[in-house]
């Protein structure tokens, strides 16, 4: 094997950019729903950019993601069962911030998948809202029945026949 080929095998792959409002189905639906509900309000992307400045998020390496998603899902189920909502929020915030081990660049893609899983499968609206406020900042409308309306928009989009 020549030197160039062995170098390719040992060099870590470059991580692809993760664009949360394009690459996350939940955030795509949230953006559409929020802009319909609050047309006078600055769009969510602007809130995101002002909160996170110029942070560049990337997709998590697939191997790392596959291994850890099982662990994270099991932990979240346990925490939901024991009412440990703060542990769920800590995990999600640490994933985004890059404080979770092996995610120095952050794993926003993983955090958003977990939030979507919680949003669609568990009655933990408080966790979803708190994460969204952590992620986007305090926004008008992120209270009360907001998530019920978002859930209806999400389900409508999921169930809409595609051509």
N, C-alpha and C positions, 0 to 999 in steps of 0.2 A: 504494500500500500504506500502510495507516495505521501509526502508530508502534507500537501494541501488537502487530500482526502481525510487524513487522520485529524487534521485541524477542524474540519467540518463536523466530525463526529463528537469532538470534545467541546466545541464552542456552543454555549447555550443559545437557543433560538431567540430571536428578537421577539418581544411581545407586541402584538398588534394593538393599535389604539382602540379603546372602548369609548364609544360615544353614547352616553347613557340615554339620551332622549331619542336616539335612533335604534340602539341595540337592545333596549329593554322594552318588552311589550307593555309592562305595567306603566312605565313612565311615558310611553307613547300615548296610552289611553288617558293617563292622568293629565297630560298636557292638553289634549283635546277637550277633555271634560272641564278642566279648570278654566280654560280660555272661554268656553261657552258660559260658564257660571259667573265669571268675573271678567268680562271683556275690558273693563276700565283698568284692570290691574296689570302691572308689568308682567310679561310672560315668565314662565317658570325657568326657562333657560337663563334669563337675565339674573334671576334670584340665585340660581345655581352658580353662575359665573362670578357673581359678586361674593358669594360665600367661600368658594373654593379657589378664587383668584385664577391662576394659570395652571393649576394642577392638571397634569396629564394622566388620565386613567388608562390602564391597559387591560386586555383580557388576561385572566389568570391562566397559567400553564395548565393544559388539559389534565395531565397526569396528577398534578397537585390537587386540582379541582375535584376530580373523580374520587380520589382517596378521602379528601376532607368533607365533601358534601354528605357522605354517609355519617360521619362522626357528628357534624354540625346538626344534621336532621335528628339524629338520636338524642343529642343533648337538648335541642329545642323541645322535642316531645316531652322529655323528662321535666324540663323547666316549666312547660305549660301545665303539666300534671301537678307539679308542686307549687304553682303560682309564683314562680321566680321570674317575673317579667323583666326585672332589671338585668338579670344575667343574659337574657336574650338581647336586650338593647346594648349591653356592653359588648357582646360578641359582634353584633352588626356594626356598631361604631368602630370597634377595633379593626374589623375587616376593611372598612372604608379608609380608615386613617393609616393603615399599614402597621398597626401595633400587634396584630395577631401573628404568631410565629410563622416564619417563611413567607410573609407577604409584605415585605418592606415597601413595595410600590403600591400597596393597597389592592384589595380585591373587591372593588365595587360591583363587578358583575356577579360575584358569588353572593354578596350581601343582598343585591336586588332580587336574585333568584329565590333566596330564602324569604325575603319580605313578600314576594308574590305567592310563595307557597303558604305562608302564614295567612295572607290576605284571602286566599281562595279556599283554604282548608280548615281554618280555625277561627273561633270567635275571639280574636285578640286585636280588636280595632285600636285599642289604646297603644299597643306595641307598634302597629303600622303607623298611626298618626305621630307618635313620638319619633319614630325613625325618620319619617318624612320631614318633620320639623328640624331634626338634627341635620338632615341632608340638604334641605332647601332653605331653612330658616323659618321663622314665624311668619305665616302668611294668613291673610284674611280668609275665612271660610274653612280652614282646616279644623273643624270642630263639629259637634252635633251630628247631623245626618249626612255630612259630606261623603263619608265612606260608603254609605248606603247608595247614594247616587252614583258614586264611582264604580261600585260593584255592579250596579245595573248596566252602566255603560260598558264595563269590562265584559260581562256576560253577553251583552248584545253583540259586541264585536267578535267574541269567540264563537258565538252561535250563528253569525251571519254567513250565509253561503257565499263562497268565493267562486268567481268564474273560472 
